Amino acid sequence: MMSVDMSLVKKLREQTGVGILECKKAIAEANNDFEKAAELLRKKGFEKAKSKSSRATKQGAIGSYIHTNRMIGVLVELGCETDFVARNEDFLQLQKDIAMQIAAMSPGYISEKDIPEKVIEKEKEIYREQMKDSGKPDHVIEKIIEGKLKKFYTEVCLLNQKFFRDDKKTIEALIAEKIHKLGENITVKRFVRYQVGEES
């Protein structure tokens, strides 16, 4: 049996913040392949996040971010299960990162389920109009519309957006990592983004 490279375990722990035992298991499972072990931990993070997603998040904190030019400001409410986690440094850092993400990427909604049906229908209408003279059969056009909608979600939904600090992960994946690390459900409850000169 291959021995576990403890320097990789240490590196994985530093990078992910996950417990030493879990990191050791992941490195062993990945046969000392660091990238594969990190991927395994990410998947486990998502599974853990899914299993906790129905738990109520009645605690939390409201965080703010004002951009350096003082032209953009964000308020975001992040929910968790206990006030212990609400005061945790990792939780507060996550909140700051999410506020900065909102300032930089200006999402309109938290997730796909928050988009009003009429907005989705309007998008579909635009895509259909764009392709009406394409000569493609209807079922192909519907597939293309599905693809275009997915891209639309990555632009307007906070959870679907790529994290501005690391475009290999989405905001949803970033939150899943923290759920995995902190052991509690974490949700973005609401946010508001202000920009000087913008109509409210």
C-alpha positions in Angstrom: 0.0 0.0 0.0 1.3 3.4 -1.0 2.3 5.6 1.9 0.6 9.0 2.3 2.7 12.0 1.4 2.2 14.2 4.5 3.6 17.3 2.8 0.7 17.0 0.4 -1.7 16.5 3.3 -0.4 19.7 4.9 -0.6 21.6 1.6 -4.2 20.4 1.1 -5.2 21.5 4.6 -3.6 24.9 4.1 -5.4 25.4 0.8 -8.9 24.1 1.9 -9.0 24.6 5.6 -10.6 21.1 5.9 -9.5 18.9 8.9 -6.2 17.0 8.7 -7.9 13.6 8.9 -10.2 14.3 5.9 -7.2 15.7 3.9 -5.2 12.6 4.7 -8.1 10.3 3.5 -8.4 12.3 0.3 -4.7 12.2 -0.4 -4.7 8.4 0.2 -7.8 7.9 -2.0 -6.1 9.9 -4.7 -2.8 8.0 -4.5 -0.9 11.2 -3.6 -2.3 13.1 -6.6 -2.9 16.6 -5.1 -5.3 17.9 -7.8 -7.4 14.7 -7.6 -7.5 14.9 -3.8 -8.6 18.6 -3.9 -11.3 17.6 -6.4 -12.5 14.7 -4.1 -12.7 17.2 -1.2 -14.7 19.6 -3.3 -17.2 16.8 -4.3 -17.5 15.8 -0.6 -18.1 19.5 0.2 -21.0 19.6 -2.3 -22.5 16.4 -0.8 -22.2 17.8 2.7 -23.7 21.1 1.6 -26.6 19.2 0.0 -27.3 17.2 3.1 -27.4 20.4 5.2 -29.3 22.5 2.7 -32.7 21.9 4.4 -31.5 23.0 7.8 -32.8 26.5 8.9 -30.4 29.4 8.9 -31.9 31.6 11.6 -28.6 33.2 12.7 -26.1 35.1 10.5 -24.8 38.6 9.9 -25.2 41.6 7.6 -22.0 42.6 6.0 -21.1 45.6 3.8 -18.5 46.5 1.2 -17.8 50.0 -0.2 -15.6 50.0 -3.3 -12.4 52.1 -3.2 -13.8 54.7 -5.6 -16.8 55.1 -3.2 -19.2 54.8 -6.2 -20.4 51.2 -5.4 -21.7 49.9 -2.1 -23.2 46.5 -1.2 -25.1 45.1 1.8 -25.4 41.3 2.0 -27.2 39.1 4.6 -25.5 35.7 5.1 -27.4 33.1 7.1 -26.0 30.3 9.2 -27.3 28.0 12.0 -25.6 29.3 15.1 -24.3 32.7 16.4 -21.0 30.9 17.0 -20.4 30.4 13.2 -21.8 33.9 12.5 -18.8 35.3 14.5 -16.3 32.9 12.9 -13.5 34.5 10.8 -14.1 32.1 7.9 -17.8 33.0 7.8 -17.0 36.7 7.9 -14.4 36.4 5.2 -16.9 34.5 3.0 -19.4 37.3 3.6 -16.8 39.9 2.5 -15.9 37.9 -0.6 -19.6 37.6 -1.6 -20.1 41.4 -1.0 -17.1 42.1 -3.3 -18.4 39.6 -5.9 -21.7 41.5 -5.9 -19.9 44.9 -6.3 -17.8 43.5 -9.1 -20.2 41.3 -11.1 -23.5 43.0 -10.3 -25.8 39.9 -10.2 -29.6 40.6 -10.3 -30.7 37.5 -8.4 -29.3 35.0 -5.8 -30.3 31.9 -7.8 -32.3 30.7 -10.8 -35.4 30.2 -8.7 -35.5 33.9 -7.8 -35.8 35.0 -11.5 -39.4 35.9 -12.3 -41.0 33.7 -15.0 -41.7 36.7 -17.2 -38.0 37.6 -17.2 -37.1 34.0 -18.4 -39.9 34.1 -21.0 -38.6 37.5 -22.3 -35.1 36.0 -22.7 -36.5 33.0 -24.5 -38.4 35.3 -26.8 -35.2 37.3 -27.6 -33.3 34.0 -28.4 -36.2 32.7 -30.6 -36.2 36.1 -32.5 -32.5 35.8 -33.0 -32.8 32.4 -34.6 -36.1 32.6 -36.5 -34.3 32.8 -39.9 -31.6 30.2 -39.0 -33.5 27.4 -40.7 -32.8 25.0 -37.8 -35.5 22.6 -36.7 -37.6 23.5 -33.6 -36.1 20.9 -31.3 -32.5 22.1 -32.1 -33.6 25.7 -31.5 -35.0 24.7 -28.1 -31.7 23.0 -27.2 -29.8 26.2 -28.2 -32.2 28.3 -26.1 -31.6 26.0 -23.1 -27.8 26.6 -23.5 -28.2 30.3 -23.9 -30.4 30.4 -20.7 -27.7 28.5 -18.8 -25.2 31.2 -19.9 -27.7 33.9 -18.9 -27.9 32.3 -15.4 -24.1 32.5 -15.0 -24.3 36.2 -15.7 -27.3 37.3 -13.6 -27.4 34.7 -10.7 -24.9 35.2 -7.8 -24.6 31.5 -7.1 -24.0 30.6 -10.7 -21.3 33.3 -11.2 -17.6 32.4 -11.3 -15.9 33.6 -8.2 -13.9 36.8 -9.1 -10.8 35.6 -7.1 -10.8 32.1 -8.6 -12.7 31.5 -11.9 -12.3 27.7 -11.4 -15.2 27.8 -8.9 -18.6 29.3 -8.7 -20.0 31.2 -5.7 -22.2 28.1 -5.0 -19.0 26.0 -4.8 -17.3 28.6 -2.6 -20.2 28.4 -0.1 -20.2 24.6 -0.3 -16.5 24.6 0.7 -17.3 26.7 3.8 -20.3 24.5 4.7 -17.9 21.6 4.5 -15.4 23.3 6.7 -17.7 24.9 9.3 -20.3 22.1 9.5 -23.3 24.3 9.2 -25.7 25.3 6.4 -24.9 28.7 5.0 -27.2 30.7 2.7 -27.3 34.1 1.0 -30.5 35.5 2.3 -30.6 38.8 0.4 -28.4 41.6 -1.0 -28.6 45.1 -2.3 -26.1 46.9 -4.5 -26.0 50.6 -4.8 -24.1 52.5 -7.6 -23.8 56.3 -7.6 -26.0 57.8 -10.4 -28.0 54.6 -10.8 -31.8 54.8 -10.8 -33.3 52.8 -7.9 
